[in-house]
Amino acid sequence: MLRVLGKRAAAPVFVLDFLKGFVAVSLISLLKHDSLITGSEKGLFWLDLIKIFAVIAAVLGHVFPIFAGFRGGKGVATLIGSVTGMYPMIALLCFGVWFIVLMISHYVSLSSMMGGCFFPIFTLIFPKTNQSVPFIVFSFFIAIMLIITHRKNIKRLREGTESKIYIWKPKQQRDTEHK
């Protein structure tokens, strides 16, 4: 959206897509008060599993929307919102990777893939998530899916035709505009 319509359109679209994932997981979090879900030994296992199904539903609904002829976005913002709703620290760490890669490379697609590839690493390191088998499997699945959904971007990166995004203009570009 940023590349196609610019910052003004991208910001509200990102917020809405983020909230789509965040709300889906947050609503499921209400089940932690249900003794049928969390009252058993495997309570957190089931709660994480139900949240993961909510994430999958929200992201698939974004990637394949019925009202847009099953042609949607890549689902990264919805995924970020979902993970933020589940484990905000992991989402923040992945965002940190995304931001650093963006500042160095200026490629949003590369930043998204790198942030996604660090997702399972952070999941395995983080004490709250490294015990949740469903979440660990989910994190690896997401990393693989991000690479698969960005195949065209990878091809453009290899060919040198991928669009760059500058948060602020590079110094040399500013200097040439002022001359």
Order of alpha helices (4+ residues) and beta strands (2+ residues): alpha-alpha-alpha-alpha-alpha-alpha-alpha-alpha-alpha-alpha
